[in-house]
Amino acid sequence: MKTKKRKGEHVKICAKKDVSYAKNWFDEIHFVHDALTDLNYDDIDCSAIFINHHIKHPFMITGMTGGYKEAERINKSIAEICEKYEIAFGLGSQRAMLEDKNLKNTYYVRDVAKNIPIVGNIGAAQLFEYDSEKINDMMKDVEADYLAIHLNTLQELVQPEGDRNFLGLRKTIESLCKEIEFPVIIKETGAGISMNAIKRMRKWKSYVKGFDVSGSGGTSWSKVEELRGGNSGPFNEWGNPTPICIAEVASTGAFTIASGGIRNGLDAAKAFALGADICGMARPFIVAYYKKHLEQEMKNFIEYLKRAMMLTNSQNIHELLQADIIIHGDLADRMFARGIDVRMYANKG
Ligand SMILES: Cc1cc2nc3c(=O)[nH]c(=O)nc-3n(C[C@H](O)[C@H](O)[C@H](O)COP(=O)(O)O)c2cc1C
């Protein structure tokens, strides 16, 4: 009951209030324009590989909701658009359906999304409570292809009713990964995955097939929880900037989903130039759902990504990775501090 109520409140707050980080780090990245275009816009190929699937556009709507009536409509509406444009779709935390099996329908979208990758979702902290058999059943109930395990310590700490004991989490995730029948994606929820965390997850390589960095710059869960009555203190801007997470995770060769503050197709193009394999978006699509312009939002994402590809003379996503970008301001300083040479991104040739 508590889980259902919380999910509804999260969606409403994210749809109606400004809960973004003060700074979106993609504003400190600019492409080097290529004047000598030798492409036909209509031939630009945005297709991508999503782990074991081929998709027409290199996007994913990352997990947001499920567990109550309105969530069923939201999931179905967004999944339908994802199917139409052939992009991956993520379910919100399935905790509510583990607590009450009757809520399965609020997550089930396979009837409207027959071909695209569907990503199930559970919080890492819930793995203390539910064993691999329960998680396998949960995945089969919604016919999902991948399981995203989300890490959300910041959110739990600022949430009035949040979990505070994560002792033993690493071991618990590892045993689940070994027993689960589905490829696993580890995701954050807005505070970002760093190289430090990746290093400690490296030995799970044979089970964990990708990382969704979900860095800072987009939805601030500290701000969301503050609006629900939590005590966020000075943590509203806490987190690793998404572009740095992308650079760090991609440099390990891991499958990298870039998310956290991707507001449009141009931000997505910058993420690809940093090494992302797929770009993920959450809040822009919940806002679009309530404004009733979901399909237009998706079309804009594709259009702006293709414009950026045309302006950098990139025929496909692989060529976009070769496009030069200039990183400046605080972002450049922070990258330098992390030992990343920003000049490398501006002079790839
Ligand atoms: C309304 C809403 C609900 C969310 N619920 C979940 C969730 O249940 N599980 C999860 O892994 N992430 C959840 N997230 C986090 C997103 O998947 C994403 O990682 C984060 O919001 C950053 O992306 P954005 O800046 O595009 O919103 C939620 C995000 C939003 C906006």
Ligand as a Chemical Component Dictionary entry (heavy atoms), coordinates in Angstrom:
data_LIG
# 
_chem_comp.id                   LIG 
_chem_comp.type                 NON-POLYMER 
_chem_comp.pdbx_formal_charge   0 
_chem_comp.three_letter_code    LIG 
# 
loop_
_chem_comp_atom.comp_id 
_chem_comp_atom.atom_id 
_chem_comp_atom.alt_atom_id 
_chem_comp_atom.type_symbol 
_chem_comp_atom.charge 
_chem_comp_atom.model_Cartn_x 
_chem_comp_atom.model_Cartn_y 
_chem_comp_atom.model_Cartn_z 
_chem_comp_atom.pdbx_ordinal 
LIG C1  C1  C 0 8.576  9.584  -12.074 1  
LIG C2  C2  C 0 9.859  8.792  -12.003 2  
LIG C3  C3  C 0 9.840  7.557  -11.380 3  
LIG C4  C4  C 0 11.022 6.784  -11.350 4  
LIG N1  N1  N 0 10.964 5.520  -10.820 5  
LIG C5  C5  C 0 12.042 4.712  -10.950 6  
LIG C6  C6  C 0 11.961 3.332  -10.599 7  
LIG O1  O1  O 0 10.927 2.845  -10.162 8  
LIG N2  N2  N 0 13.071 2.567  -10.773 9  
LIG C7  C7  C 0 14.241 3.079  -11.277 10 
LIG O2  O2  O 0 15.217 2.328  -11.460 11 
LIG N3  N3  N 0 14.347 4.370  -11.599 12 
LIG C8  C8  C 0 13.274 5.195  -11.457 13 
LIG N4  N4  N 0 13.372 6.503  -11.860 14 
LIG C9  C9  C 0 14.684 7.035  -12.283 15 
LIG C10 C10 C 0 14.834 7.086  -13.798 16 
LIG O3  O3  O 0 14.769 5.810  -14.372 17 
LIG C11 C11 C 0 16.164 7.779  -14.211 18 
LIG O4  O4  O 0 17.236 6.964  -13.821 19 
LIG C12 C12 C 0 16.337 9.178  -13.595 20 
LIG O5  O5  O 0 15.105 9.828  -13.433 21 
LIG C13 C13 C 0 17.237 10.075 -14.461 22 
LIG O6  O6  O 0 16.704 10.294 -15.727 23 
LIG P1  P1  P 0 15.988 11.690 -16.156 24 
LIG O7  O7  O 0 16.912 12.781 -15.756 25 
LIG O8  O8  O 0 15.764 11.555 -17.627 26 
LIG O9  O9  O 0 14.690 11.742 -15.381 27 
LIG C14 C14 C 0 12.226 7.289  -11.903 28 
LIG C15 C15 C 0 12.209 8.554  -12.514 29 
LIG C16 C16 C 0 11.063 9.299  -12.572 30 
LIG C17 C17 C 0 11.088 10.653 -13.244 31 
# 
loop_
_chem_comp_bond.comp_id 
_chem_comp_bond.atom_id_1 
_chem_comp_bond.atom_id_2 
_chem_comp_bond.value_order 
_chem_comp_bond.pdbx_ordinal 
LIG C1  C2  SING 1  
LIG C2  C3  SING 2  
LIG C2  C16 DOUB 3  
LIG C3  C4  DOUB 4  
LIG C4  N1  SING 5  
LIG C4  C14 SING 6  
LIG N1  C5  DOUB 7  
LIG C5  C6  SING 8  
LIG C5  C8  SING 9  
LIG C6  O1  DOUB 10 
LIG C6  N2  SING 11 
LIG N2  C7  SING 12 
LIG C7  O2  DOUB 13 
LIG C7  N3  SING 14 
LIG N3  C8  DOUB 15 
LIG C8  N4  SING 16 
LIG N4  C9  SING 17 
LIG N4  C14 SING 18 
LIG C9  C10 SING 19 
LIG C10 O3  SING 20 
LIG C10 C11 SING 21 
LIG C11 O4  SING 22 
LIG C11 C12 SING 23 
LIG C12 O5  SING 24 
LIG C12 C13 SING 25 
LIG C13 O6  SING 26 
LIG O6  P1  SING 27 
LIG P1  O7  DOUB 28 
LIG P1  O8  SING 29 
LIG P1  O9  SING 30 
LIG C14 C15 DOUB 31 
LIG C15 C16 SING 32 
LIG C16 C17 SING 33 
# 
